[in-house]
Amino acid sequence: MLATSSSGNCTFVGTSHTRILIDAGLSRTDTFARLAAIGEAPEALDAIFITHEHSDHVAGLGVLVRTFQKKFKRDIPIYLTHLTAPAIDWAGTMPKLETFQAGLRIRVGDLDVASFTIPHDAIDPVGYTVEAEGVKMGLAMDLGYMPESVKYHLRGSQLVVLESNHDVEMLKVGPYPWSVKQRVMGRRGHLSNDVVSEFILEGLDGSVRTLLLGHLSEHNNHPGIVRLVAEQALQRRGEPAQLVVAEPKVRSEVFEY
């Protein structure tokens, strides 16, 4: 995770042959610097996958496209749904768009990327699973609840990346207007720590080796609370999975399988 918060989201996934980003919510400078910090060259990226059009997921996308066109002399393909593409301000660029219907599986190099619909207040939001060399990663960020379909797609993942956005009590007494609080708590908003705990107890399968929780609200959550609630659920379930809480605006460690 190069970053995960309401200020910007960007995930790097790579094998020895193929490298992609999921979302591009950071500035070009931050994206390139964080790639360099893990030993990755931005010009080696093969594609960018977008989950939805909200600015914390696409704010840096237009500049990245222009950089690839002008500096690296190539078009990097941008994968996103048919409905999401026209909702993004491309700022005059002509990106190489690879649009798809949610639910499609896409092959990029040796990565098998599957998309699935998630419940969020965007036009056509999706999560992704990525498989290569017998390893599967599942990513579901920005969703108001955990439908059975999302649980199904995450099954069999060695690495699960999931949001744990807010503590309900902190949100209720926090600084947001009531209308925003209702949106966040709604079925097309964001996952609370308690809902994530329920998923760990009822929906997390034995394949998971690492559970990474991100997209923490900087006003309505705290990494310590997220860790405590999730650890208690993991202990009750008896899962030996490694728990990682990604702090806002901080790059995570590298996970290798």
LINZI-V137525 format. One record per pair of residues at least 4 apart in sequence whose C-alpha atoms are under 8 Angstrom apart, sorted by the first residue. I is the first residue (numbers start at 1). J is the second residue. D is the distance in whole Angstrom. If there is no record, write none. Layout:
# LINZI-V137525
I:J:D ; I:J:D
This chain:
# LINZI-V137525
1:9:8 ; 1:10:6 ; 1:11:4 ; 1:12:6 ; 1:246:8 ; 1:251:6 ; 1:252:5 ; 1:253:8 ; 1:254:8 ; 2:9:7 ; 2:10:5 ; 2:11:5 ; 2:12:7 ; 2:31:7 ; 2:34:6 ; 2:35:8 ; 2:250:7 ; 2:251:5 ; 2:252:6 ; 3:8:6 ; 3:9:5 ; 3:10:5 ; 3:11:7 ; 3:26:8 ; 3:248:7 ; 3:249:5 ; 3:250:6 ; 3:251:5 ; 3:252:7 ; 4:8:6 ; 4:9:4 ; 4:10:7 ; 4:214:6 ; 4:215:5 ; 4:216:8 ; 4:246:7 ; 4:247:8 ; 4:248:6 ; 4:249:6 ; 4:250:8 ; 5:9:6 ; 5:56:8 ; 5:214:7 ; 5:215:4 ; 5:216:6 ; 5:217:7 ; 5:218:8 ; 5:247:8 ; 5:248:5 ; 5:249:6 ; 6:56:6 ; 6:215:7 ; 6:216:8 ; 6:217:7 ; 7:25:8 ; 7:56:6 ; 7:249:7 ; 8:24:8 ; 8:25:4 ; 8:26:5 ; 8:55:8 ; 8:56:4 ; 8:57:6 ; 8:59:8 ; 8:249:7 ; 9:23:6 ; 9:24:6 ; 9:25:5 ; 9:26:7 ; 9:56:6 ; 9:57:5 ; 9:215:8 ; 10:21:7 ; 10:22:6 ; 10:23:5 ; 10:24:5 ; 10:25:6 ; 10:26:7 ; 10:31:8 ; 10:57:7 ; 11:21:5 ; 11:22:5 ; 11:23:7 ; 12:19:7 ; 12:20:6 ; 12:21:5 ; 12:22:6 ; 13:19:6 ; 13:20:5 ; 13:21:6 ; 13:22:8 ; 14:18:6 ; 14:19:4 ; 14:20:6 ; 15:19:6 ; 15:110:8 ; 15:111:8 ; 15:132:8 ; 17:109:7 ; 17:110:7 ; 18:45:7 ; 18:46:6 ; 18:108:7 ; 18:109:6 ; 18:110:6 ; 18:111:7 ; 19:44:7 ; 19:45:5 ; 19:46:5 ; 19:47:7 ; 20:45:6 ; 20:46:6 ; 20:47:5 ; 20:48:6 ; 20:49:7 ; 21:45:8 ; 21:47:7 ; 21:48:5 ; 21:49:6 ; 22:48:6 ; 22:49:5 ; 22:50:6 ; 22:51:7 ; 23:48:7 ; 23:49:6 ; 23:50:5 ; 23:51:6 ; 23:57:5 ; 23:58:6 ; 24:31:8 ; 24:48:8 ; 24:50:7 ; 24:56:8 ; 24:57:5 ; 24:58:5 ; 24:59:6 ; 24:60:5 ; 24:61:5 ; 25:55:7 ; 25:56:5 ; 25:57:4 ; 25:58:5 ; 25:59:5 ; 25:60:5 ; 25:61:7 ; 26:30:6 ; 26:31:6 ; 26:56:8 ; 26:57:8 ; 26:58:8 ; 26:59:6 ; 26:60:5 ; 27:31:6 ; 27:59:7 ; 27:60:5 ; 27:63:8 ; 28:32:6 ; 28:60:6 ; 28:63:7 ; 28:64:6 ; 29:33:6 ; 30:34:6 ; 31:35:6 ; 32:36:6 ; 32:41:8 ; 32:42:6 ; 33:37:6 ; 34:38:7 ; 34:251:7 ; 35:39:6 ; 35:40:5 ; 35:41:6 ; 35:42:7 ; 36:40:5 ; 36:41:6 ; 36:42:8 ; 38:254:7 ; 40:44:8 ; 41:45:8 ; 43:68:7 ; 43:72:7 ; 45:76:8 ; 46:76:7 ; 46:77:7 ; 46:108:8 ; 47:76:6 ; 47:77:5 ; 47:78:6 ; 47:79:7 ; 47:108:8 ; 48:76:7 ; 48:77:6 ; 48:78:5 ; 48:79:6 ; 49:78:6 ; 49:79:5 ; 49:80:6 ; 50:57:7 ; 50:58:7 ; 50:78:7 ; 50:79:6 ; 50:80:5 ; 51:57:7 ; 51:80:7 ; 51:125:6 ; 51:126:5 ; 51:127:6 ; 51:128:8 ; 52:57:7 ; 52:58:8 ; 52:80:8 ; 52:84:6 ; 52:122:6 ; 52:123:7 ; 52:124:7 ; 52:125:5 ; 52:126:7 ; 53:57:7 ; 53:58:6 ; 53:84:6 ; 53:85:8 ; 53:87:6 ; 53:88:6 ; 53:122:7 ; 53:123:8 ; 53:125:8 ; 54:58:6 ; 54:122:7 ; 55:59:5 ; 58:62:8 ; 58:88:8 ; 60:64:6 ; 61:65:6 ; 61:90:8 ; 62:66:6 ; 62:89:8 ; 62:90:5 ; 62:91:7 ; 62:93:7 ; 63:67:6 ; 64:68:6 ; 65:69:6 ; 65:75:7 ; 65:76:7 ; 65:93:7 ; 65:95:6 ; 66:70:6 ; 66:71:8 ; 66:93:7 ; 67:71:5 ; 67:72:7 ; 68:72:5 ; 68:73:6 ; 68:74:6 ; 68:75:6 ; 68:76:7 ; 69:73:5 ; 69:74:5 ; 69:75:6 ; 69:76:8 ; 70:74:8 ; 75:95:7 ; 75:96:6 ; 76:95:8 ; 76:96:6 ; 77:95:7 ; 77:96:5 ; 77:97:6 ; 77:98:6 ; 78:95:7 ; 78:96:6 ; 78:97:5 ; 78:98:6 ; 78:99:8 ; 79:97:6 ; 79:98:5 ; 79:99:6 ; 79:100:7 ; 80:84:6 ; 80:85:6 ; 80:97:8 ; 80:98:7 ; 80:99:5 ; 80:100:6 ; 81:85:6 ; 81:99:5 ; 81:100:5 ; 81:101:6 ; 81:102:6 ; 81:124:7 ; 82:86:8 ; 82:99:5 ; 82:100:6 ; 82:101:6 ; 83:87:7 ; 83:123:7 ; 83:124:6 ; 84:88:7 ; 84:123:6 ; 84:124:6 ; 84:125:8 ; 85:97:8 ; 85:99:7 ; 87:123:8 ; 90:94:7 ; 90:95:8 ; 100:104:7 ; 102:115:6 ; 102:116:6 ; 102:117:6 ; 102:124:8 ; 102:126:7 ; 103:114:7 ; 103:115:5 ; 103:116:5 ; 103:117:7 ; 104:114:6 ; 104:115:6 ; 104:116:8 ; 105:112:7 ; 105:113:6 ; 105:114:4 ; 105:115:6 ; 106:112:6 ; 106:113:5 ; 106:114:6 ; 107:111:6 ; 107:112:5 ; 107:113:6 ; 108:112:7 ; 108:113:8 ; 110:132:6 ; 111:130:6 ; 111:131:6 ; 111:132:5 ; 112:130:6 ; 112:131:5 ; 112:132:6 ; 113:128:7 ; 113:129:6 ; 113:130:5 ; 113:131:7 ; 114:128:6 ; 114:129:5 ; 114:130:6 ; 115:126:6 ; 115:127:6 ; 115:128:5 ; 115:129:7 ; 116:126:5 ; 116:127:5 ; 116:128:6 ; 116:150:7 ; 116:153:7 ; 117:124:7 ; 117:125:6 ; 117:126:4 ; 117:127:6 ; 117:150:8 ; 118:125:6 ; 118:126:5 ; 118:127:6 ; 118:140:8 ; 118:142:8 ; 118:143:6 ; 118:150:7 ; 119:125:7 ; 119:142:8 ; 119:143:5 ; 119:144:6 ; 119:145:7 ; 119:187:7 ; 119:188:5 ; 119:189:8 ; 120:125:7 ; 120:142:6 ; 120:143:5 ; 120:144:6 ; 120:187:7 ; 120:188:4 ; 120:189:5 ; 120:190:7 ; 121:188:5 ; 121:189:6 ; 126:140:8 ; 127:138:8 ; 127:139:6 ; 127:140:5 ; 127:141:7 ; 128:138:6 ; 128:139:5 ; 128:140:7 ; 129:136:7 ; 129:137:5 ; 129:138:4 ; 129:139:6 ; 129:153:7 ; 129:154:7 ; 130:136:6 ; 130:137:5 ; 130:138:7 ; 131:135:6 ; 131:136:4 ; 131:137:6 ; 132:136:7 ; 135:157:7 ; 135:158:7 ; 135:257:7 ; 136:156:7 ; 136:157:5 ; 136:158:6 ; 136:159:7 ; 137:154:8 ; 137:157:5 ; 137:158:6 ; 137:159:5 ; 137:160:6 ; 137:161:8 ; 138:153:8 ; 138:154:5 ; 138:157:6 ; 138:159:6 ; 138:160:5 ; 138:161:6 ; 139:154:8 ; 139:160:6 ; 139:161:5 ; 139:162:6 ; 140:150:8 ; 140:161:6 ; 140:162:5 ; 140:163:7 ; 141:161:8 ; 141:162:6 ; 141:163:5 ; 141:215:7 ; 142:163:7 ; 142:189:7 ; 142:190:5 ; 142:191:7 ; 142:215:8 ; 143:163:8 ; 143:187:8 ; 143:188:6 ; 143:189:6 ; 143:190:5 ; 143:191:6 ; 144:184:7 ; 144:185:7 ; 144:186:6 ; 144:187:4 ; 144:188:4 ; 144:189:4 ; 144:190:4 ; 144:191:5 ; 145:187:6 ; 145:188:7 ; 145:189:8 ; 145:190:7 ; 145:191:6 ; 145:195:7 ; 146:150:6 ; 146:151:7 ; 146:195:8 ; 146:199:7 ; 147:151:7 ; 148:152:6 ; 149:153:6 ; 150:154:6 ; 151:155:6 ; 151:203:6 ; 151:204:8 ; 154:160:7 ; 155:204:7 ; 155:205:6 ; 155:207:8 ; 156:205:7 ; 156:206:8 ; 156:207:5 ; 156:208:7 ; 157:207:6 ; 157:208:6 ; 158:207:5 ; 158:208:4 ; 158:209:5 ; 158:210:6 ; 159:208:6 ; 159:209:6 ; 159:210:5 ; 159:211:6 ; 159:212:7 ; 160:208:7 ; 160:210:6 ; 160:211:5 ; 160:212:6 ; 161:211:6 ; 161:212:5 ; 161:213:6 ; 161:214:7 ; 162:211:8 ; 162:212:6 ; 162:213:5 ; 162:214:6 ; 163:190:8 ; 163:191:6 ; 163:196:8 ; 163:213:5 ; 163:214:5 ; 163:215:5 ; 163:216:7 ; 164:190:8 ; 164:191:6 ; 164:192:6 ; 164:193:5 ; 164:196:6 ; 164:213:6 ; 164:214:6 ; 164:215:6 ; 164:216:6 ; 164:226:7 ; 165:190:6 ; 165:191:6 ; 165:192:6 ; 165:193:7 ; 165:214:7 ; 165:215:5 ; 165:216:4 ; 165:217:5 ; 165:220:8 ; 165:221:7 ; 166:170:7 ; 166:171:7 ; 166:190:8 ; 166:191:7 ; 166:192:5 ; 166:193:6 ; 166:216:6 ; 166:217:6 ; 166:220:5 ; 166:221:5 ; 167:171:6 ; 167:192:6 ; 167:193:6 ; 167:194:8 ; 167:220:6 ; 167:221:5 ; 167:225:8 ; 168:172:6 ; 168:185:8 ; 168:192:6 ; 168:193:8 ; 168:220:8 ; 169:173:6 ; 170:174:6 ; 170:220:5 ; 170:221:7 ; 171:175:8 ; 171:176:8 ; 171:181:7 ; 171:219:8 ; 171:220:5 ; 171:221:8 ; 172:181:7 ; 174:219:7 ; 174:220:6 ; 175:219:8 ; 176:180:6 ; 176:181:6 ; 177:181:6 ; 178:182:6 ; 179:183:6 ; 180:184:6 ; 181:185:6 ; 182:186:6 ; 183:188:7 ; 183:189:6 ; 184:188:8 ; 184:189:4 ; 184:190:5 ; 185:189:6 ; 185:190:6 ; 185:191:8 ; 185:192:8 ; 186:190:7 ; 191:195:6 ; 191:196:7 ; 192:196:6 ; 193:197:6 ; 193:226:6 ; 193:229:7 ; 193:230:8 ; 194:198:6 ; 194:229:7 ; 195:199:6 ; 196:200:6 ; 196:230:7 ; 197:201:6 ; 197:229:7 ; 197:230:6 ; 197:233:6 ; 198:202:6 ; 198:203:8 ; 198:233:8 ; 199:203:5 ; 199:204:6 ; 200:204:5 ; 200:230:8 ; 200:233:6 ; 200:234:7 ; 200:237:8 ; 201:233:6 ; 201:234:7 ; 201:236:7 ; 201:237:6 ; 204:208:7 ; 206:239:7 ; 208:241:6 ; 209:240:7 ; 209:241:5 ; 209:242:6 ; 210:241:5 ; 210:242:5 ; 210:243:6 ; 210:244:7 ; 211:241:7 ; 211:242:6 ; 211:243:5 ; 211:244:6 ; 212:243:6 ; 212:244:5 ; 212:245:6 ; 212:246:7 ; 213:243:8 ; 213:244:6 ; 213:245:5 ; 213:246:6 ; 214:245:6 ; 214:246:5 ; 214:247:7 ; 214:248:8 ; 215:246:8 ; 215:248:7 ; 216:221:6 ; 216:222:7 ; 216:223:7 ; 216:246:8 ; 216:247:7 ; 216:248:6 ; 217:221:5 ; 217:222:8 ; 217:248:8 ; 218:222:7 ; 218:248:7 ; 221:225:7 ; 221:226:7 ; 222:226:6 ; 223:227:6 ; 223:245:6 ; 223:246:8 ; 223:247:6 ; 224:228:6 ; 225:229:6 ; 226:230:6 ; 226:245:7 ; 227:231:6 ; 227:243:8 ; 227:245:7 ; 228:232:6 ; 229:233:6 ; 230:234:6 ; 230:243:8 ; 231:235:6 ; 231:243:7 ; 232:236:6 ; 233:237:6 ; 234:238:6 ; 234:239:5 ; 234:240:8 ; 234:241:8 ; 235:239:7 ; 246:250:7 ; 246:251:8 ; 246:252:6
